[in-house]
Amino acid sequence: MLFLVAALLLLGVMLGTVAHAPLTFSVAVGLVIAVWLGIFALRERHGRRRSTSAH
């Protein structure tokens, strides 16, 4: 429950910051985060395949 409250608080702070930032900056940061999450997901998927096939 505490994690959920902290996540919502952080989301509110970030949305407040994005509202005052220029649109191009917000889009650029959003793209960077999306690419980072995509790379993370691919690495996790690749790591899980490697560990499950070795057992």
Predicted model as a PDB file, atoms N, CA, C, CB and O in Angstrom, pLDDT in the B-factor column:
MODEL        1                                                                  
ATOM      1  N   MET A   1       0.818  -1.189   0.000  1.00 84.00           N  
ATOM      2  CA  MET A   1       0.000   0.000   0.000  1.00 84.00           C  
ATOM      3  C   MET A   1       0.867   1.261   0.000  1.00 84.00           C  
ATOM      4  CB  MET A   1      -0.934  -0.006   1.202  1.00 84.00           C  
ATOM      5  O   MET A   1       0.570   2.237  -0.688  1.00 84.00           O  
ATOM      6  N   LEU A   2       1.933   1.216   0.777  1.00 89.00           N  
ATOM      7  CA  LEU A   2       2.829   2.367   0.822  1.00 89.00           C  
ATOM      8  C   LEU A   2       3.495   2.589  -0.534  1.00 89.00           C  
ATOM      9  CB  LEU A   2       3.893   2.174   1.911  1.00 89.00           C  
ATOM     10  O   LEU A   2       3.702   3.729  -0.952  1.00 89.00           O  
ATOM     11  N   PHE A   3       3.828   1.494  -1.217  1.00 88.00           N  
ATOM     12  CA  PHE A   3       4.423   1.599  -2.552  1.00 88.00           C  
ATOM     13  C   PHE A   3       3.453   2.283  -3.511  1.00 88.00           C  
ATOM     14  CB  PHE A   3       4.812   0.203  -3.089  1.00 88.00           C  
ATOM     15  O   PHE A   3       3.861   3.120  -4.316  1.00 88.00           O  
ATOM     16  N   LEU A   4       2.167   1.930  -3.428  1.00 89.00           N  
ATOM     17  CA  LEU A   4       1.162   2.527  -4.296  1.00 89.00           C  
ATOM     18  C   LEU A   4       1.027   4.027  -4.034  1.00 89.00           C  
ATOM     19  CB  LEU A   4      -0.185   1.833  -4.098  1.00 89.00           C  
ATOM     20  O   LEU A   4       0.926   4.816  -4.973  1.00 89.00           O  
ATOM     21  N   VAL A   5       1.026   4.410  -2.788  1.00 89.00           N  
ATOM     22  CA  VAL A   5       0.942   5.831  -2.439  1.00 89.00           C  
ATOM     23  C   VAL A   5       2.163   6.585  -2.967  1.00 89.00           C  
ATOM     24  CB  VAL A   5       0.824   6.008  -0.908  1.00 89.00           C  
ATOM     25  O   VAL A   5       2.029   7.678  -3.517  1.00 89.00           O  
ATOM     26  N   ALA A   6       3.343   6.006  -2.800  1.00 89.00           N  
ATOM     27  CA  ALA A   6       4.564   6.654  -3.295  1.00 89.00           C  
ATOM     28  C   ALA A   6       4.545   6.759  -4.819  1.00 89.00           C  
ATOM     29  CB  ALA A   6       5.814   5.876  -2.834  1.00 89.00           C  
ATOM     30  O   ALA A   6       4.954   7.776  -5.377  1.00 89.00           O  
ATOM     31  N   ALA A   7       4.072   5.713  -5.489  1.00 89.00           N  
ATOM     32  CA  ALA A   7       4.010   5.739  -6.950  1.00 89.00           C  
ATOM     33  C   ALA A   7       3.036   6.813  -7.427  1.00 89.00           C  
ATOM     34  CB  ALA A   7       3.595   4.361  -7.499  1.00 89.00           C  
ATOM     35  O   ALA A   7       3.331   7.533  -8.381  1.00 89.00           O  
ATOM     36  N   LEU A   8       1.887   6.929  -6.781  1.00 87.00           N  
ATOM     37  CA  LEU A   8       0.923   7.962  -7.175  1.00 87.00           C  
ATOM     38  C   LEU A   8       1.459   9.361  -6.900  1.00 87.00           C  
ATOM     39  CB  LEU A   8      -0.401   7.759  -6.441  1.00 87.00           C  
ATOM     40  O   LEU A   8       1.228  10.279  -7.686  1.00 87.00           O  
ATOM     41  N   LEU A   9       2.167   9.529  -5.798  1.00 88.00           N  
ATOM     42  CA  LEU A   9       2.771  10.819  -5.491  1.00 88.00           C  
ATOM     43  C   LEU A   9       3.809  11.193  -6.542  1.00 88.00           C  
ATOM     44  CB  LEU A   9       3.411  10.794  -4.099  1.00 88.00           C  
ATOM     45  O   LEU A   9       3.843  12.330  -7.013  1.00 88.00           O  
ATOM     46  N   LEU A  10       4.646  10.240  -6.905  1.00 88.00           N  
ATOM     47  CA  LEU A  10       5.657  10.487  -7.932  1.00 88.00           C  
ATOM     48  C   LEU A  10       5.005  10.797  -9.270  1.00 88.00           C  
ATOM     49  CB  LEU A  10       6.592   9.281  -8.068  1.00 88.00           C  
ATOM     50  O   LEU A  10       5.458  11.681  -9.997  1.00 88.00           O  
ATOM     51  N   LEU A  11       3.941  10.070  -9.597  1.00 86.00           N  
ATOM     52  CA  LEU A  11       3.228  10.329 -10.851  1.00 86.00           C  
ATOM     53  C   LEU A  11       2.666  11.745 -10.870  1.00 86.00           C  
ATOM     54  CB  LEU A  11       2.094   9.307 -11.051  1.00 86.00           C  
ATOM     55  O   LEU A  11       2.747  12.436 -11.885  1.00 86.00           O  
ATOM     56  N   GLY A  12       2.104  12.170  -9.760  1.00 85.00           N  
ATOM     57  CA  GLY A  12       1.576  13.530  -9.683  1.00 85.00           C  
ATOM     58  C   GLY A  12       2.647  14.582  -9.850  1.00 85.00           C  
ATOM     59  O   GLY A  12       2.431  15.590 -10.523  1.00 85.00           O  
ATOM     60  N   VAL A  13       3.794  14.361  -9.247  1.00 85.00           N  
ATOM     61  CA  VAL A  13       4.905  15.310  -9.381  1.00 85.00           C  
ATOM     62  C   VAL A  13       5.390  15.354 -10.824  1.00 85.00           C  
ATOM     63  CB  VAL A  13       6.069  14.929  -8.437  1.00 85.00           C  
ATOM     64  O   VAL A  13       5.645  16.428 -11.368  1.00 85.00           O  
ATOM     65  N   MET A  14       5.516  14.187 -11.440  1.00 80.00           N  
ATOM     66  CA  MET A  14       6.001  14.147 -12.826  1.00 80.00           C  
ATOM     67  C   MET A  14       5.003  14.786 -13.783  1.00 80.00           C  
ATOM     68  CB  MET A  14       6.277  12.702 -13.253  1.00 80.00           C  
ATOM     69  O   MET A  14       5.404  15.511 -14.693  1.00 80.00           O  
ATOM     70  N   LEU A  15       3.716  14.531 -13.595  1.00 83.00           N  
ATOM     71  CA  LEU A  15       2.728  15.146 -14.474  1.00 83.00           C  
ATOM     72  C   LEU A  15       2.698  16.654 -14.290  1.00 83.00           C  
ATOM     73  CB  LEU A  15       1.346  14.558 -14.215  1.00 83.00           C  
ATOM     74  O   LEU A  15       2.482  17.391 -15.252  1.00 83.00           O  
ATOM     75  N   GLY A  16       2.910  17.113 -13.080  1.00 84.00           N  
ATOM     76  CA  GLY A  16       2.980  18.547 -12.845  1.00 84.00           C  
ATOM     77  C   GLY A  16       4.177  19.172 -13.538  1.00 84.00           C  
ATOM     78  O   GLY A  16       4.093  20.281 -14.064  1.00 84.00           O  
ATOM     79  N   THR A  17       5.289  18.455 -13.535  1.00 79.00           N  
ATOM     80  CA  THR A  17       6.499  18.938 -14.205  1.00 79.00           C  
ATOM     81  C   THR A  17       6.303  18.959 -15.715  1.00 79.00           C  
ATOM     82  CB  THR A  17       7.709  18.059 -13.839  1.00 79.00           C  
ATOM     83  O   THR A  17       6.707  19.911 -16.384  1.00 79.00           O  
ATOM     84  N   VAL A  18       5.682  17.911 -16.253  1.00 80.00           N  
ATOM     85  CA  VAL A  18       5.465  17.835 -17.699  1.00 80.00           C  
ATOM     86  C   VAL A  18       4.526  18.940 -18.164  1.00 80.00           C  
ATOM     87  CB  VAL A  18       4.897  16.461 -18.088  1.00 80.00           C  
ATOM     88  O   VAL A  18       4.669  19.441 -19.279  1.00 80.00           O  
ATOM     89  N   ALA A  19       3.587  19.320 -17.343  1.00 82.00           N  
ATOM     90  CA  ALA A  19       2.646  20.371 -17.729  1.00 82.00           C  
ATOM     91  C   ALA A  19       3.348  21.708 -17.947  1.00 82.00           C  
ATOM     92  CB  ALA A  19       1.565  20.524 -16.667  1.00 82.00           C  
ATOM     93  O   ALA A  19       2.860  22.542 -18.710  1.00 82.00           O  
ATOM     94  N   HIS A  20       4.489  21.923 -17.287  1.00 87.00           N  
ATOM     95  CA  HIS A  20       5.212  23.187 -17.418  1.00 87.00           C  
ATOM     96  C   HIS A  20       6.392  23.098 -18.377  1.00 87.00           C  
ATOM     97  CB  HIS A  20       5.699  23.639 -16.068  1.00 87.00           C  
ATOM     98  O   HIS A  20       7.014  24.115 -18.686  1.00 87.00           O  
ATOM     99  N   ALA A  21       6.706  21.907 -18.848  1.00 87.00           N  
ATOM    100  CA  ALA A  21       7.832  21.731 -19.772  1.00 87.00           C  
ATOM    101  C   ALA A  21       7.334  21.905 -21.215  1.00 87.00           C  
ATOM    102  CB  ALA A  21       8.499  20.322 -19.580  1.00 87.00           C  
ATOM    103  O   ALA A  21       6.159  21.681 -21.504  1.00 87.00           O  
ATOM    104  N   PRO A  22       8.234  22.301 -22.106  1.00 92.00           N  
ATOM    105  CA  PRO A  22       7.844  22.395 -23.519  1.00 92.00           C  
ATOM    106  C   PRO A  22       7.447  21.021 -24.080  1.00 92.00           C  
ATOM    107  CB  PRO A  22       8.998  22.991 -24.352  1.00 92.00           C  
ATOM    108  O   PRO A  22       7.938  19.989 -23.622  1.00 92.00           O  
ATOM    109  N   LEU A  23       6.565  21.024 -25.061  1.00 89.00           N  
ATOM    110  CA  LEU A  23       6.058  19.779 -25.629  1.00 89.00           C  
ATOM    111  C   LEU A  23       7.176  18.941 -26.243  1.00 89.00           C  
ATOM    112  CB  LEU A  23       4.996  20.076 -26.680  1.00 89.00           C  
ATOM    113  O   LEU A  23       7.188  17.721 -26.078  1.00 89.00           O  
ATOM    114  N   THR A  24       8.112  19.567 -26.945  1.00 93.00           N  
ATOM    115  CA  THR A  24       9.187  18.795 -27.574  1.00 93.00           C  
ATOM    116  C   THR A  24      10.055  18.105 -26.525  1.00 93.00           C  
ATOM    117  CB  THR A  24      10.053  19.705 -28.457  1.00 93.00           C  
ATOM    118  O   THR A  24      10.493  16.973 -26.730  1.00 93.00           O  
ATOM    119  N   PHE A  25      10.303  18.770 -25.417  1.00 92.00           N  
ATOM    120  CA  PHE A  25      11.084  18.169 -24.339  1.00 92.00           C  
ATOM    121  C   PHE A  25      10.344  16.977 -23.745  1.00 92.00           C  
ATOM    122  CB  PHE A  25      11.385  19.208 -23.246  1.00 92.00           C  
ATOM    123  O   PHE A  25      10.941  15.928 -23.501  1.00 92.00           O  
ATOM    124  N   SER A  26       9.055  17.139 -23.515  1.00 88.00           N  
ATOM    125  CA  SER A  26       8.259  16.056 -22.936  1.00 88.00           C  
ATOM    126  C   SER A  26       8.238  14.836 -23.857  1.00 88.00           C  
ATOM    127  CB  SER A  26       6.825  16.534 -22.663  1.00 88.00           C  
ATOM    128  O   SER A  26       8.362  13.701 -23.396  1.00 88.00           O  
ATOM    129  N   VAL A  27       8.082  15.072 -25.145  1.00 92.00           N  
ATOM    130  CA  VAL A  27       8.058  13.966 -26.107  1.00 92.00           C  
ATOM    131  C   VAL A  27       9.418  13.288 -26.159  1.00 92.00           C  
ATOM    132  CB  VAL A  27       7.657  14.468 -27.511  1.00 92.00           C  
ATOM    133  O   VAL A  27       9.495  12.060 -26.198  1.00 92.00           O  
ATOM    134  N   ALA A  28      10.494  14.072 -26.160  1.00 94.00           N  
ATOM    135  CA  ALA A  28      11.838  13.500 -26.210  1.00 94.00           C  
ATOM    136  C   ALA A  28      12.111  12.644 -24.975  1.00 94.00           C  
ATOM    137  CB  ALA A  28      12.891  14.614 -26.328  1.00 94.00           C  
ATOM    138  O   ALA A  28      12.646  11.541 -25.096  1.00 94.00           O  
ATOM    139  N   VAL A  29      11.756  13.131 -23.803  1.00 91.00           N  
ATOM    140  CA  VAL A  29      11.966  12.364 -22.575  1.00 91.00           C  
ATOM    141  C   VAL A  29      11.093  11.110 -22.582  1.00 91.00           C  
ATOM    142  CB  VAL A  29      11.656  13.229 -21.330  1.00 91.00           C  
ATOM    143  O   VAL A  29      11.531  10.048 -22.140  1.00 91.00           O  
ATOM    144  N   GLY A  30       9.876  11.226 -23.076  1.00 90.00           N  
ATOM    145  CA  GLY A  30       8.993  10.063 -23.182  1.00 90.00           C  
ATOM    146  C   GLY A  30       9.566   9.001 -24.104  1.00 90.00           C  
ATOM    147  O   GLY A  30       9.478   7.809 -23.812  1.00 90.00           O  
ATOM    148  N   LEU A  31      10.150   9.424 -25.209  1.00 94.00           N  
ATOM    149  CA  LEU A  31      10.767   8.471 -26.132  1.00 94.00           C  
ATOM    150  C   LEU A  31      11.982   7.789 -25.513  1.00 94.00           C  
ATOM    151  CB  LEU A  31      11.171   9.174 -27.422  1.00 94.00           C  
ATOM    152  O   LEU A  31      12.185   6.588 -25.693  1.00 94.00           O  
ATOM    153  N   VAL A  32      12.787   8.554 -24.786  1.00 95.00           N  
ATOM    154  CA  VAL A  32      13.953   7.973 -24.111  1.00 95.00           C  
ATOM    155  C   VAL A  32      13.505   6.920 -23.097  1.00 95.00           C  
ATOM    156  CB  VAL A  32      14.786   9.076 -23.409  1.00 95.00           C  
ATOM    157  O   VAL A  32      14.096   5.842 -23.018  1.00 95.00           O  
ATOM    158  N   ILE A  33      12.478   7.224 -22.335  1.00 93.00           N  
ATOM    159  CA  ILE A  33      11.980   6.273 -21.346  1.00 93.00           C  
ATOM    160  C   ILE A  33      11.407   5.043 -22.037  1.00 93.00           C  
ATOM    161  CB  ILE A  33      10.916   6.929 -20.450  1.00 93.00           C  
ATOM    162  O   ILE A  33      11.630   3.923 -21.576  1.00 93.00           O  
ATOM    163  N   ALA A  34      10.671   5.227 -23.138  1.00 95.00           N  
ATOM    164  CA  ALA A  34      10.092   4.094 -23.860  1.00 95.00           C  
ATOM    165  C   ALA A  34      11.181   3.182 -24.423  1.00 95.00           C  
ATOM    166  CB  ALA A  34       9.187   4.592 -24.993  1.00 95.00           C  
ATOM    167  O   ALA A  34      11.060   1.960 -24.346  1.00 95.00           O  
ATOM    168  N   VAL A  35      12.235   3.756 -24.983  1.00 96.00           N  
ATOM    169  CA  VAL A  35      13.339   2.958 -25.512  1.00 96.00           C  
ATOM    170  C   VAL A  35      14.035   2.204 -24.380  1.00 96.00           C  
ATOM    171  CB  VAL A  35      14.349   3.855 -26.264  1.00 96.00           C  
ATOM    172  O   VAL A  35      14.357   1.024 -24.520  1.00 96.00           O  
ATOM    173  N   TRP A  36      14.265   2.885 -23.266  1.00 96.00           N  
ATOM    174  CA  TRP A  36      14.903   2.240 -22.120  1.00 96.00           C  
ATOM    175  C   TRP A  36      14.074   1.067 -21.607  1.00 96.00           C  
ATOM    176  CB  TRP A  36      15.124   3.252 -21.000  1.00 96.00           C  
ATOM    177  O   TRP A  36      14.618   0.002 -21.314  1.00 96.00           O  
ATOM    178  N   LEU A  37      12.765   1.258 -21.498  1.00 94.00           N  
ATOM    179  CA  LEU A  37      11.898   0.167 -21.045  1.00 94.00           C  
ATOM    180  C   LEU A  37      11.875  -0.979 -22.052  1.00 94.00           C  
ATOM    181  CB  LEU A  37      10.475   0.681 -20.807  1.00 94.00           C  
ATOM    182  O   LEU A  37      11.826  -2.146 -21.664  1.00 94.00           O  
ATOM    183  N   GLY A  38      11.911  -0.653 -23.336  1.00 94.00           N  
ATOM    184  CA  GLY A  38      11.948  -1.697 -24.358  1.00 94.00           C  
ATOM    185  C   GLY A  38      13.222  -2.520 -24.284  1.00 94.00           C  
ATOM    186  O   GLY A  38      13.181  -3.747 -24.374  1.00 94.00           O  
ATOM    187  N   ILE A  39      14.354  -1.845 -24.120  1.00 96.00           N  
ATOM    188  CA  ILE A  39      15.632  -2.554 -23.984  1.00 96.00           C  
ATOM    189  C   ILE A  39      15.629  -3.412 -22.731  1.00 96.00           C  
ATOM    190  CB  ILE A  39      16.809  -1.559 -23.946  1.00 96.00           C  
ATOM    191  O   ILE A  39      16.098  -4.550 -22.754  1.00 96.00           O  
ATOM    192  N   PHE A  40      15.104  -2.873 -21.636  1.00 95.00           N  
ATOM    193  CA  PHE A  40      15.021  -3.636 -20.394  1.00 95.00           C  
ATOM    194  C   PHE A  40      14.162  -4.885 -20.575  1.00 95.00           C  
ATOM    195  CB  PHE A  40      14.452  -2.763 -19.269  1.00 95.00           C  
ATOM    196  O   PHE A  40      14.530  -5.966 -20.115  1.00 95.00           O  
ATOM    197  N   ALA A  41      13.023  -4.738 -21.243  1.00 94.00           N  
ATOM    198  CA  ALA A  41      12.132  -5.885 -21.457  1.00 94.00           C  
ATOM    199  C   ALA A  41      12.804  -6.952 -22.317  1.00 94.00           C  
ATOM    200  CB  ALA A  41      10.821  -5.429 -22.118  1.00 94.00           C  
ATOM    201  O   ALA A  41      12.684  -8.144 -22.034  1.00 94.00           O  
ATOM    202  N   LEU A  42      13.507  -6.533 -23.358  1.00 94.00           N  
ATOM    203  CA  LEU A  42      14.205  -7.497 -24.217  1.00 94.00           C  
ATOM    204  C   LEU A  42      15.312  -8.228 -23.455  1.00 94.00           C  
ATOM    205  CB  LEU A  42      14.798  -6.785 -25.443  1.00 94.00           C  
ATOM    206  O   LEU A  42      15.488  -9.436 -23.613  1.00 94.00           O  
ATOM    207  N   ARG A  43      16.049  -7.495 -22.635  1.00 94.00           N  
ATOM    208  CA  ARG A  43      17.113  -8.132 -21.851  1.00 94.00           C  
ATOM    209  C   ARG A  43      16.536  -9.110 -20.838  1.00 94.00           C  
ATOM    210  CB  ARG A  43      17.956  -7.074 -21.132  1.00 94.00           C  
ATOM    211  O   ARG A  43      17.100 -10.183 -20.622  1.00 94.00           O  
ATOM    212  N   GLU A  44      15.425  -8.753 -20.222  1.00 92.00           N  
ATOM    213  CA  GLU A  44      14.785  -9.653 -19.264  1.00 92.00           C  
ATOM    214  C   GLU A  44      14.283 -10.911 -19.962  1.00 92.00           C  
ATOM    215  CB  GLU A  44      13.624  -8.943 -18.550  1.00 92.00           C  
ATOM    216  O   GLU A  44      14.467 -12.019 -19.459  1.00 92.00           O  
ATOM    217  N   ARG A  45      13.658 -10.744 -21.102  1.00 90.00           N  
ATOM    218  CA  ARG A  45      13.145 -11.901 -21.842  1.00 90.00           C  
ATOM    219  C   ARG A  45      14.291 -12.808 -22.280  1.00 90.00           C  
ATOM    220  CB  ARG A  45      12.331 -11.443 -23.068  1.00 90.00           C  
ATOM    221  O   ARG A  45      14.210 -14.031 -22.162  1.00 90.00           O  
ATOM    222  N   HIS A  46      15.356 -12.194 -22.785  1.00 87.00           N  
ATOM    223  CA  HIS A  46      16.515 -12.979 -23.231  1.00 87.00           C  
ATOM    224  C   HIS A  46      17.174 -13.679 -22.039  1.00 87.00           C  
ATOM    225  CB  HIS A  46      17.543 -12.071 -23.958  1.00 87.00           C  
ATOM    226  O   HIS A  46      17.588 -14.832 -22.159  1.00 87.00           O  
ATOM    227  N   GLY A  47      17.277 -13.012 -20.913  1.00 84.00           N  
ATOM    228  CA  GLY A  47      17.884 -13.603 -19.719  1.00 84.00           C  
ATOM    229  C   GLY A  47      17.061 -14.752 -19.172  1.00 84.00           C  
ATOM    230  O   GLY A  47      17.624 -15.746 -18.712  1.00 84.00           O  
ATOM    231  N   ARG A  48      15.752 -14.641 -19.210  1.00 79.00           N  
ATOM    232  CA  ARG A  48      14.888 -15.716 -18.717  1.00 79.00           C  
ATOM    233  C   ARG A  48      14.968 -16.932 -19.622  1.00 79.00           C  
ATOM    234  CB  ARG A  48      13.437 -15.237 -18.608  1.00 79.00           C  
ATOM    235  O   ARG A  48      14.955 -18.063 -19.136  1.00 79.00           O  
ATOM    236  N   ARG A  49      15.050 -16.722 -20.927  1.00 76.00           N  
ATOM    237  CA  ARG A  49      15.177 -17.861 -21.837  1.00 76.00           C  
ATOM    238  C   ARG A  49      16.470 -18.616 -21.588  1.00 76.00           C  
ATOM    239  CB  ARG A  49      15.115 -17.395 -23.292  1.00 76.00           C  
ATOM    240  O   ARG A  49      16.496 -19.847 -21.572  1.00 76.00           O  
ATOM    241  N   ARG A  50      17.542 -17.862 -21.394  1.00 70.00           N  
ATOM    242  CA  ARG A  50      18.838 -18.483 -21.191  1.00 70.00           C  
ATOM    243  C   ARG A  50      18.846 -19.286 -19.894  1.00 70.00           C  
ATOM    244  CB  ARG A  50      19.944 -17.422 -21.174  1.00 70.00           C  
ATOM    245  O   ARG A  50      19.364 -20.402 -19.866  1.00 70.00           O  
ATOM    246  N   SER A  51      18.283 -18.740 -18.827  1.00 66.00           N  
ATOM    247  CA  SER A  51      18.311 -19.427 -17.537  1.00 66.00           C  
ATOM    248  C   SER A  51      17.385 -20.625 -17.517  1.00 66.00           C  
ATOM    249  CB  SER A  51      17.936 -18.472 -16.426  1.00 66.00           C  
ATOM    250  O   SER A  51      17.702 -21.611 -16.851  1.00 66.00           O  
ATOM    251  N   THR A  52      16.243 -20.593 -18.218  1.00 59.00           N  
ATOM    252  CA  THR A  52      15.333 -21.723 -18.182  1.00 59.00           C  
ATOM    253  C   THR A  52      15.830 -22.861 -19.077  1.00 59.00           C  
ATOM    254  CB  THR A  52      13.933 -21.285 -18.609  1.00 59.00           C  
ATOM    255  O   THR A  52      15.614 -24.029 -18.757  1.00 59.00           O  
ATOM    256  N   SER A  53      16.487 -22.543 -20.183  1.00 55.00           N  
ATOM    257  CA  SER A  53      16.968 -23.599 -21.066  1.00 55.00           C  
ATOM    258  C   SER A  53      18.184 -24.309 -20.478  1.00 55.00           C  
ATOM    259  CB  SER A  53      17.311 -23.024 -22.434  1.00 55.00           C  
ATOM    260  O   SER A  53      18.449 -25.457 -20.835  1.00 55.00           O  
ATOM    261  N   ALA A  54      18.921 -23.664 -19.597  1.00 54.00           N  
ATOM    262  CA  ALA A  54      20.115 -24.272 -19.008  1.00 54.00           C  
ATOM    263  C   ALA A  54      19.752 -25.280 -17.929  1.00 54.00           C  
ATOM    264  CB  ALA A  54      21.027 -23.198 -18.426  1.00 54.00           C  
ATOM    265  O   ALA A  54      20.562 -26.152 -17.614  1.00 54.00           O  
ATOM    266  N   HIS A  55      18.540 -25.185 -17.347  1.00 54.00           N  
ATOM    267  CA  HIS A  55      18.160 -26.086 -16.254  1.00 54.00           C  
ATOM    268  C   HIS A  55      17.560 -27.326 -16.761  1.00 54.00           C  
ATOM    269  CB  HIS A  55      17.212 -25.432 -15.320  1.00 54.00           C  
ATOM    270  O   HIS A  55      17.183 -28.195 -15.975  1.00 54.00           O  
TER     271      HIS A  55                                                      
ENDMDL                                                                          
END                                                                             
